[in-house]
Amino acid sequence: MERVKPGDLITSDLLNKIEVEIENLLQNTVKYDNYWNVGIGTTSPENGEGWSKVLDILGDQHSKLSLRTSNIDARVLVHNIGWWSAPAE
């Protein structure tokens, strides 16, 4: 992928290359199945319990789910040795 530098002319050809690169990155990292369950880090979102919708985040050794507003920071952190959750403040 070409690097864009300040002052470079952004051509439609370059924009098309960037769009293709972004699509490739998303296809390799975010997947959804026929039921619109979403997987990040997995091509098969796990839904053995039959939930209506699932967001399945898979990391090799750890993952973090962060839900934030300007006043609240709620997180769930998962590591190979256990899980933690940060209280909403």
C-alpha positions as CSV (number, residue, x, y, z in Angstrom):
1,M,0.0,0.0,0.0
2,E,1.3,3.4,-1.0
3,R,1.9,5.9,1.8
4,V,0.1,9.3,1.4
5,K,2.3,12.2,2.3
6,P,1.2,15.8,3.0
7,G,1.0,17.6,-0.3
8,D,0.4,14.5,-2.4
9,L,-2.4,14.6,-5.0
10,I,-5.2,12.3,-4.0
11,T,-6.4,10.7,-7.2
12,S,-9.4,8.5,-7.8
13,D,-7.0,5.6,-8.5
14,L,-5.4,6.1,-5.1
15,L,-8.8,6.3,-3.4
16,N,-9.8,3.1,-5.1
17,K,-6.6,1.4,-3.8
18,I,-7.3,2.6,-0.3
19,E,-11.0,1.4,-0.5
20,V,-9.8,-2.1,-1.6
21,E,-7.2,-2.2,1.2
22,I,-9.8,-1.2,3.8
23,E,-12.3,-3.9,2.5
24,N,-9.5,-6.5,2.6
25,L,-8.7,-5.5,6.2
26,L,-12.3,-5.7,7.3
27,Q,-12.9,-9.0,5.5
28,N,-10.0,-10.5,7.4
29,T,-11.0,-9.1,10.8
30,V,-14.8,-8.7,11.1
31,K,-17.2,-11.4,9.9
32,Y,-20.9,-11.8,10.2
33,D,-22.9,-15.0,9.6
34,N,-26.3,-15.5,7.9
35,Y,-28.1,-14.5,11.1
36,W,-26.1,-11.2,11.4
37,N,-24.1,-12.4,14.4
38,V,-20.8,-10.6,14.3
39,G,-17.3,-12.1,14.9
40,I,-14.1,-10.1,15.5
41,G,-11.0,-12.3,15.3
42,T,-13.2,-15.3,14.3
43,T,-14.9,-16.3,11.1
44,S,-17.6,-18.2,13.0
45,P,-19.3,-16.2,15.8
46,E,-20.2,-18.6,18.6
47,N,-23.9,-18.8,19.5
48,G,-24.5,-22.2,21.0
49,E,-27.1,-20.7,23.3
50,G,-29.3,-19.4,20.5
51,W,-29.2,-15.7,21.4
52,S,-31.0,-13.4,18.9
53,K,-27.8,-11.5,18.1
54,V,-24.2,-12.1,19.2
55,L,-21.0,-10.1,19.1
56,D,-18.1,-12.6,19.5
57,I,-14.7,-11.2,20.1
58,L,-11.8,-13.6,20.0
59,G,-8.2,-12.8,20.9
60,D,-5.2,-15.1,21.0
61,Q,-4.3,-14.3,24.6
62,H,-6.6,-11.4,25.7
63,S,-9.5,-9.2,24.5
64,K,-11.2,-6.1,25.7
65,L,-14.8,-4.9,25.1
66,S,-15.0,-1.1,25.8
67,L,-18.4,0.7,25.9
68,R,-17.9,4.4,26.6
69,T,-19.7,7.7,26.7
70,S,-18.3,11.1,27.8
71,N,-19.2,10.2,31.4
72,I,-19.1,6.4,31.6
73,D,-16.3,3.9,30.8
74,A,-17.5,0.3,31.1
75,R,-15.1,-2.5,30.1
76,V,-14.9,-6.3,30.2
77,L,-11.3,-7.6,30.0
78,V,-10.5,-11.2,29.3
79,H,-7.1,-12.9,29.6
80,N,-6.1,-16.5,29.5
81,I,-5.9,-16.5,33.3
82,G,-9.3,-15.0,34.0
83,W,-11.7,-12.1,33.3
84,W,-12.3,-8.6,34.9
85,S,-14.9,-6.0,34.5
86,A,-14.5,-2.3,35.2
87,P,-17.3,-0.6,37.1
88,A,-19.2,2.2,35.5
89,E,-18.2,5.5,37.1
